[in-house]
Each structure stands twice: as structure tokens, then as C-alpha cells.
Amino acid sequence: MVAANEDAGNASIIDPISGKVLASLVVGTEPEAVTVSPDGRWVYVTGETSNTISVIDMRTEKVVTTFLVDARPRWFREGMRG
């Protein structure tokens, strides 16, 4: 499970059973929305004020790329939700 931590400016990978934080990753400024690819491999985190989406590879638990999008991304269209 991945949680966006808006005030801390990062995303946390959390073990859903124990609640333990497995990793804290630097993502875009003011991370807001999180969605998962249908196969569970990729997690996408919006950066509201950096106008970015960070892509996390859940196999390696690392941010593999960040790309620019339109201003203030805060949600994903229904078709993108995993």
C-alpha cells in the first residue's frame, strides 16, 4: 500500500498487515493522489504544486521516473484507476 504524505512531501510504502513503513520516497511537491496499475506493479503519485506525476516501481520500491503534467494534478480519471 502507498500513502501520499502531503505535509511531509513524500510517499510511504506501508505493509498493510503490520502497518510498518517499508520505504519513504521523495515525490513531487504536495503529493495528493495515488493510484495503482491493474497489475499492481506501478504506483502513480501526483505532485499538486510541482505539476508532476511520480512513478513508483513496486518491485524495487523506488521512484523510476517523474513527468510534468498540467497544472495542479489532484486526481486520476476513472479509466486510470487500478
SVG drawing of the C-alpha trace seen along z (x, -y; Angstrom):
<svg xmlns="http://www.w3.org/2000/svg" viewBox="-14 -25 29 34">
<polyline fill="none" stroke="black" stroke-width="0.4" points="0.0,0.0 1.2,-3.5 0.2,-6.7 0.8,-10.3 2.1,-12.4 1.2,-16.0 2.8,-17.8 6.0,-15.7 6.3,-15.9 6.9,-12.2 5.1,-8.9 5.3,-5.9 5.1,-2.3 3.3,-0.6 2.9,3.1 -0.9,3.4 -0.7,6.2 1.7,4.7 1.3,1.0 5.1,0.7 6.6,-1.9 8.8,0.1 10.1,-2.9 9.6,-6.7 10.2,-8.1 10.7,-11.7 7.9,-12.5 6.5,-15.8 5.7,-18.8 2.5,-18.4 1.7,-14.8 -2.0,-14.4 -3.5,-11.4 -2.3,-7.8 -3.4,-5.2 -2.1,-1.7 -1.8,0.0 -4.1,3.0 -1.2,5.5 -0.1,3.7 3.4,3.1 3.3,-0.6 2.0,-3.3 1.4,-6.9 1.6,-9.8 0.5,-13.4 2.6,-16.4 0.0,-19.1 2.2,-22.2 5.1,-20.7 2.7,-19.7 4.2,-16.2 3.4,-12.5 6.0,-10.3 6.0,-6.6 7.0,-4.1 8.1,-0.5 6.7,1.6 9.2,4.4 12.1,2.2 10.2,-0.2 11.9,-3.2 10.7,-6.2 11.7,-5.3 10.5,-8.5 8.7,-11.7 7.0,-13.6 5.3,-17.0 1.6,-17.3 -1.0,-20.2 -1.3,-22.5 -2.4,-21.1 -3.0,-17.4 -5.1,-16.2 -6.9,-13.1 -6.9,-10.4 -9.6,-9.9 -11.7,-6.9 -10.2,-5.0 -6.8,-5.3 -7.7,-3.8 -6.2,-0.4"/>
</svg>
